[in-house]
């Protein structure tokens, strides 16, 4: 009878250890998922910033923008000056 009592106690310990390990694994998985979500959000923000930059760049260099027209005029003047 003494063996049965000890066996039950070790089973309970093992069961508790298994439950604790499962809880730890679940927590680790949750942390990994949170990290992945954060990384995805950061990537999306970076993509949005890049889109904004290219849009601003496009607006600055659109053929009808004053900045672009001024740049074209300066280039033409420098070409004429160098040609003479």
Backbone torsions as a table, in degrees:
resi	resn	phi	psi	omega
1	UNK	NA	-29.5	-179.9
2	UNK	-63.9	-34.6	179.8
3	UNK	-67.7	-37.4	-179.8
4	UNK	-62.6	-41.4	179.2
5	UNK	-64.7	-41.4	179.6
6	UNK	-68.2	-41.2	179.7
7	UNK	-61.8	-39.5	178.7
8	UNK	-65.6	-38.3	-179.9
9	UNK	-66.8	-41.3	179.5
10	UNK	-69.5	-34.3	177.1
11	UNK	-64.0	-41.8	179.2
12	UNK	-63.5	-41.6	178.7
13	UNK	-63.1	-45.7	-179.7
14	UNK	-62.5	-41.1	179.6
15	UNK	-62.4	-42.6	178.2
16	UNK	-64.0	-42.3	179.4
17	UNK	-62.3	-42.1	179.2
18	UNK	-62.9	-44.1	179.4
19	UNK	-62.3	-42.4	179.2
20	UNK	-64.0	-41.8	178.7
21	UNK	-63.5	-40.9	178.9
22	UNK	-63.2	-41.9	178.7
23	UNK	-62.8	-42.6	178.9
24	UNK	-62.8	-42.1	179.3
25	UNK	-63.5	-41.8	178.5
26	UNK	-62.0	-43.0	179.1
27	UNK	-63.1	-42.0	178.9
28	UNK	-63.3	-41.9	178.8
29	UNK	-62.9	-42.1	179.0
30	UNK	-62.3	-42.4	179.1
31	UNK	-63.3	-42.0	179.2
32	UNK	-63.2	-41.9	178.8
33	UNK	-62.5	-42.4	179.2
34	UNK	-62.7	-42.1	179.0
35	UNK	-63.3	-41.9	179.1
36	UNK	-63.1	-42.1	179.0
37	UNK	-62.4	-42.3	179.1
38	UNK	-63.0	-42.3	179.1
39	UNK	-63.0	-41.8	179.0
40	UNK	-62.9	-42.2	179.1
41	UNK	-62.5	-42.3	179.1
42	UNK	-63.1	-41.7	179.3
43	UNK	-63.5	-41.9	178.7
44	UNK	-62.3	-42.1	179.2
45	UNK	-63.0	-41.9	179.0
46	UNK	-63.2	-41.5	179.1
47	UNK	-63.1	-41.6	178.8
48	UNK	-62.7	-41.8	178.7
49	UNK	-62.9	-41.2	178.7
50	UNK	-63.9	-41.0	178.7
51	UNK	-62.9	-42.9	178.6
52	UNK	-61.7	-42.7	-179.2
53	UNK	-62.5	-47.0	-178.9
54	UNK	-66.1	-34.0	177.4
55	UNK	-65.5	-45.9	178.0
56	UNK	-62.8	-41.3	178.8
57	UNK	-62.0	-41.8	179.0
58	UNK	-63.7	-44.6	-178.9
59	UNK	-63.9	-38.2	179.2
60	UNK	-67.3	-35.1	-174.6
61	UNK	-106.6	16.8	175.3
62	UNK	-68.9	149.5	-173.0
63	UNK	-57.9	-23.3	-175.3
64	UNK	-101.5	0.5	179.8
65	UNK	-74.9	143.1	-179.9
66	UNK	-58.9	-37.0	179.9
67	UNK	-61.2	-46.4	-176.8
68	UNK	-69.2	-40.8	178.8
69	UNK	-62.3	-42.5	178.6
70	UNK	-62.3	-41.4	178.8
71	UNK	-62.7	-43.1	179.4
72	UNK	-63.6	-42.7	179.6
73	UNK	-62.8	-44.2	178.8
74	UNK	-61.8	-39.8	178.9
75	UNK	-65.4	-41.8	178.9
76	UNK	-62.9	-44.1	179.4
77	UNK	-61.1	-45.4	-179.1
78	UNK	-65.3	-34.5	176.8
79	UNK	-66.1	-41.9	179.8
80	UNK	-65.0	-44.3	-179.3
81	UNK	-62.3	-43.0	-179.7
82	UNK	-71.2	-27.8	-179.5
83	UNK	-72.1	-30.2	-178.6
84	UNK	-77.3	NA	NA
